[in-house]
Amino acid sequence: MSQTMTSDPDDYGLRIDANTLERTVAQRFKQFLLVTGAVLLVIGLLILIWPGHTAKAITALLAIGVLFSALANAAVALTPGLPGRARIVAALVAVLFAWAGIWALAHLGSATVGLAFVVGLFIGIAWIIDGIAALVTLGDAPSKIWAAIFGVISIVAGVILLIGPITGAAIIWLIVGITFVIMGVLQILRGLRFGNQTIKATL
């Protein structure tokens, strides 16, 4: 005769107390909030203290990303069995990306100014389109006055950016820094309050 043996999960330490699990999750989430808040705060302060250097750092990261894209296209160009036309296109893209990445790293200041110019133009155009769309759909807006105000401000801000895209991009960059600082502080405060309230509730 065979005897079926059963065992309690407690014998193996597999049963987890609900309060312990809740406290553990709360502590992990508290750590996540504190870490992300600190990161946002540090990045925001760096942008506000050294806006030019942080902008150059972002440009350098983008240039490195372009170089990785060049390597990827070079690998595609060297893939066996690839049609000749596709191989030529991949090789040309690899050369172009490699040149752009190397030039950006070698002339980081000029590349940063160029990037700010392009970003300013794109944001200006986007704001103008957004403002026009708000005015065109004014009849369907819940509040016509606020929609009209938003549309006019958006168009004016977009035109200003198109006139001075580099200056506009610099101002937006500082606003990003201020936003990161505010978000970081709020995230840290949220983490402290969340941790204290939740962990005490499970005790």
C-alpha positions as CSV (number, residue, x, y, z in Angstrom):
1,M,0.0,0.0,0.0
2,S,1.2,3.4,-0.8
3,Q,0.6,6.3,1.5
4,T,0.2,9.8,0.1
5,M,2.1,12.3,2.1
6,T,0.9,15.9,2.4
7,S,2.7,18.8,4.0
8,D,1.8,22.2,5.0
9,P,3.4,25.0,3.0
10,D,4.4,26.5,6.3
11,D,6.9,23.6,6.7
12,Y,8.9,25.0,3.8
13,G,8.4,28.7,4.7
14,L,6.3,29.3,1.6
15,R,3.4,31.0,3.4
16,I,3.8,34.7,3.3
17,D,2.0,36.9,5.8
18,A,-0.3,39.4,4.0
19,N,0.9,42.3,6.2
20,T,4.5,41.5,5.6
21,L,4.0,41.4,1.8
22,E,2.1,44.7,1.9
23,R,4.9,46.3,3.9
24,T,7.5,45.0,1.5
25,V,5.6,46.2,-1.6
26,A,5.1,49.6,0.1
27,Q,8.8,49.9,1.0
28,R,9.8,49.0,-2.6
29,F,7.4,51.5,-4.1
30,K,8.6,54.1,-1.6
31,Q,12.2,53.5,-2.7
32,F,11.1,53.8,-6.4
33,L,9.5,57.2,-5.7
34,L,12.4,58.5,-3.8
35,V,15.0,57.3,-6.4
36,T,13.0,58.7,-9.4
37,G,12.3,61.9,-7.6
38,A,16.0,62.3,-6.8
39,V,17.0,61.6,-10.4
40,L,14.5,64.2,-11.7
41,L,15.7,66.7,-9.1
42,V,19.3,66.2,-10.0
43,I,18.7,66.4,-13.8
44,G,16.6,69.6,-13.3
45,L,19.2,71.3,-11.2
46,L,21.9,70.3,-13.7
47,I,19.8,71.9,-16.5
48,L,19.3,75.1,-14.6
49,I,22.9,75.4,-13.3
50,W,24.6,74.3,-16.6
51,P,22.1,74.6,-19.4
52,G,24.7,74.6,-22.1
53,H,26.7,71.7,-20.8
54,T,23.5,69.5,-20.3
55,A,22.3,70.4,-23.8
56,K,25.7,69.4,-25.2
57,A,25.5,66.1,-23.2
58,I,22.1,65.4,-24.8
59,T,23.6,66.2,-28.2
60,A,26.5,63.8,-27.5
61,L,24.1,61.0,-26.5
62,L,22.2,61.5,-29.7
63,A,25.4,61.5,-31.8
64,I,26.4,58.2,-30.1
65,G,23.0,56.8,-31.0
66,V,23.6,57.8,-34.6
67,L,26.9,56.0,-34.6
68,F,25.2,52.9,-33.3
69,S,22.7,53.2,-36.2
70,A,25.7,53.5,-38.6
71,L,27.1,50.3,-37.2
72,A,23.7,48.5,-37.5
73,N,23.4,49.6,-41.2
74,A,27.0,48.6,-41.9
75,A,26.2,45.1,-40.5
76,V,23.1,45.0,-42.7
77,A,25.2,46.0,-45.7
78,L,27.6,43.1,-45.0
79,T,24.8,40.5,-44.6
80,P,25.3,37.6,-47.0
81,G,22.7,37.1,-49.6
82,L,21.4,40.7,-49.4
83,P,20.4,42.1,-52.9
84,G,22.9,44.6,-54.4
85,R,20.6,47.6,-54.3
86,A,19.7,47.1,-50.7
87,R,23.4,46.6,-49.8
88,I,24.3,49.9,-51.5
89,V,21.5,51.8,-49.7
90,A,22.5,50.3,-46.3
91,A,26.2,51.1,-46.9
92,L,25.3,54.7,-47.9
93,V,23.1,55.2,-44.8
94,A,25.9,53.8,-42.7
95,V,28.5,56.2,-44.1
96,L,26.1,59.1,-43.8
97,F,25.2,58.3,-40.2
98,A,28.9,57.7,-39.3
99,W,29.9,61.0,-40.7
100,A,27.0,62.8,-38.9
101,G,27.8,61.2,-35.6
102,I,31.6,61.8,-35.8
103,W,31.0,65.4,-37.0
104,A,28.6,66.1,-34.1
105,L,31.0,64.7,-31.5
106,A,33.9,66.7,-33.0
107,H,31.9,69.9,-33.2
108,L,29.7,69.5,-30.2
109,G,28.9,73.2,-29.8
110,S,27.8,73.7,-33.4
111,A,25.8,70.5,-33.3
112,T,24.0,71.6,-30.2
113,V,23.1,75.0,-31.7
114,G,21.9,73.2,-34.8
115,L,19.8,70.8,-32.8
116,A,18.3,73.7,-30.8
117,F,17.5,75.4,-34.1
118,V,15.7,72.3,-35.5
119,V,13.9,71.6,-32.3
120,G,12.8,75.2,-32.0
121,L,11.5,75.1,-35.6
122,F,9.6,71.9,-35.1
123,I,8.0,73.1,-31.8
124,G,7.1,76.4,-33.4
125,I,5.4,74.7,-36.3
126,A,3.6,72.3,-34.0
127,W,2.3,75.1,-31.8
128,I,1.0,77.0,-34.8
129,I,-0.8,73.9,-36.1
130,D,-2.2,73.3,-32.7
131,G,-3.4,76.8,-32.4
132,I,-5.0,76.8,-35.9
133,A,-6.7,73.5,-35.0
134,A,-8.1,75.0,-31.8
135,L,-9.5,78.0,-33.7
136,V,-10.9,75.8,-36.5
137,T,-12.8,73.5,-34.1
138,L,-13.9,76.4,-31.9
139,G,-17.5,75.6,-32.5
140,D,-17.2,72.2,-30.9
141,A,-15.2,73.4,-27.9
142,P,-16.9,73.2,-24.4
143,S,-15.6,76.7,-23.6
144,K,-15.2,78.8,-26.7
145,I,-13.4,81.6,-24.8
146,W,-10.7,79.4,-23.4
147,A,-10.3,77.6,-26.7
148,A,-9.9,80.9,-28.6
149,I,-7.4,82.2,-26.0
150,F,-5.4,78.9,-26.2
151,G,-5.4,79.1,-30.0
152,V,-4.2,82.7,-30.2
153,I,-1.5,82.1,-27.6
154,S,-0.4,79.0,-29.3
155,I,-0.1,80.7,-32.7
156,V,1.7,83.7,-31.3
157,A,4.2,81.5,-29.3
158,G,4.8,79.4,-32.5
159,V,5.5,82.5,-34.6
160,I,7.9,83.7,-31.9
161,L,9.7,80.4,-32.0
162,L,10.0,80.5,-35.7
163,I,11.5,84.0,-35.6
164,G,14.0,83.0,-32.9
165,P,14.1,79.2,-32.7
166,I,17.4,79.0,-30.9
167,T,16.4,81.5,-28.2
168,G,13.0,79.8,-27.9
169,A,14.6,76.4,-27.6
170,A,16.9,77.7,-24.8
171,I,13.9,79.1,-22.9
172,I,12.0,75.8,-23.3
173,W,15.1,73.9,-22.1
174,L,15.1,76.1,-18.9
175,I,11.4,75.4,-18.5
176,V,12.2,71.7,-18.7
177,G,14.7,72.1,-16.0
178,I,12.3,73.9,-13.7
179,T,9.6,71.3,-14.4
180,F,12.1,68.5,-13.5
181,V,12.9,70.2,-10.2
182,I,9.3,70.6,-9.3
183,M,8.4,67.0,-10.3
184,G,11.4,65.7,-8.4
185,V,10.5,67.5,-5.2
186,L,6.9,66.4,-5.4
187,Q,7.9,62.8,-6.1
188,I,10.2,62.8,-3.1
189,L,7.5,64.2,-0.9
190,R,5.0,61.7,-2.3
191,G,7.4,58.9,-1.5
192,L,8.0,60.0,2.0
193,R,4.2,60.4,2.7
194,F,3.3,57.2,0.9
195,G,5.9,55.2,2.8
196,N,5.0,56.6,6.3
197,Q,1.2,56.2,5.8
198,T,1.2,52.8,4.2
199,I,3.8,51.1,6.4
200,K,2.2,52.4,9.6
201,A,-1.2,51.1,8.4
202,T,0.1,47.6,8.0
203,L,1.7,47.4,11.4
